[in-house]
């Protein structure tokens, strides 16, 4: 559907966002997406940093998948990327549930 230029562009954006989260400066982005909903549980600064790093790892994995999709232009890469993305989402949900408990 898209060519490799789109994959490289998306990989770059995801990588830059991951750097922001690893630097600990992503709280504003998370607050912007949470909107009016505020979690009643207050996270300690240490857990807030862990949360941001978890999002950073999630974005790095998605960026790597996009790079592989740009390098290997094979239809099977679409299926592999979906499987890796779903596994990545399950992994971050499991990690964040342990963080909140």
N, C-alpha and C positions, 0 to 999 in steps of 0.2 A: 504494500500500500504506500509506504513512504520509502524514500531512498536513503542511502547511508548518511547523507548530509544531515538529515533530521536526527538520526541516531547519535551522530557526533555532537550535534548542538544540545540535545537533551542530556547526553552524558556529561557534557561540560557544565550545564546548569546544575545538575544533580551533584556533581563533584564540588562545585563552589558552595552550594548549600551545605554539603557535608562538612566542609572546612569551617563554615560559620558555626555549625553546631558543635564541632570538636573544640573550637576555640571558646565555647561557653557563651557565645553572643546570640544564641538563637531563641532566647526567651521571648523577645518581641515578636518574632515570627509565629511562635506557638500561641502567644496571646492574641495575635491578629486573627488566627484561624479559629480560636475558641469562641470568638464573638461575645455575646452577652452571657453565655454559660460559663460559670466559674466553678471549678471543682471545690467542694466544701472542705476537702482534705487539703491541708497546707503541707507542702513538701519542704523538707529541710533543704538548705542550700546544697548539701552533698547529694541528696536524692534528685534535686533539680538538675544538677550537673550529670548525674547518671542517666537521667531521662534524655537529656540533650545528646549525650554520647550514644545512647541506644538509637535515637533517630539518625544520628550521623552514620552509624554502622549500617542501618537500613538504607540510607541514601547511597552509601559507597557500594553496597551490593547491587542496588538498582543501576548505578552508574556503570559498574563492571559488566552487567548484563547488556546494557546498551552498547558498550564498546564491542563486546563479542558479536552483537547483532550487526554492527557496522562493518566489522572485519569479515565475518562469515555470512555472506549473503545467500543463505540457504533457507528454504521454507521451514525446515525442521527447527531452526533457531527460534521461530515464533512460539512453537510449542514448548521448547526448552525454557524460553524466557518466562512464559506464563507459569510453568512449574516452579522455577526458581523464585519468582516474585511471590507466589502463594506461600511457598515454604518460608520465605523471608518475613512475610506478614505474620504467619503463625508463630515464628520465632520471636518477633518483637512483642506480640501480644502475650506470649508466655512469660517473657522477661519482665514486661511491665506489670503483669499481675503479681509476680513475685516482689516487685519493687513497692507496689501499693499495699501488699499484705504485711 
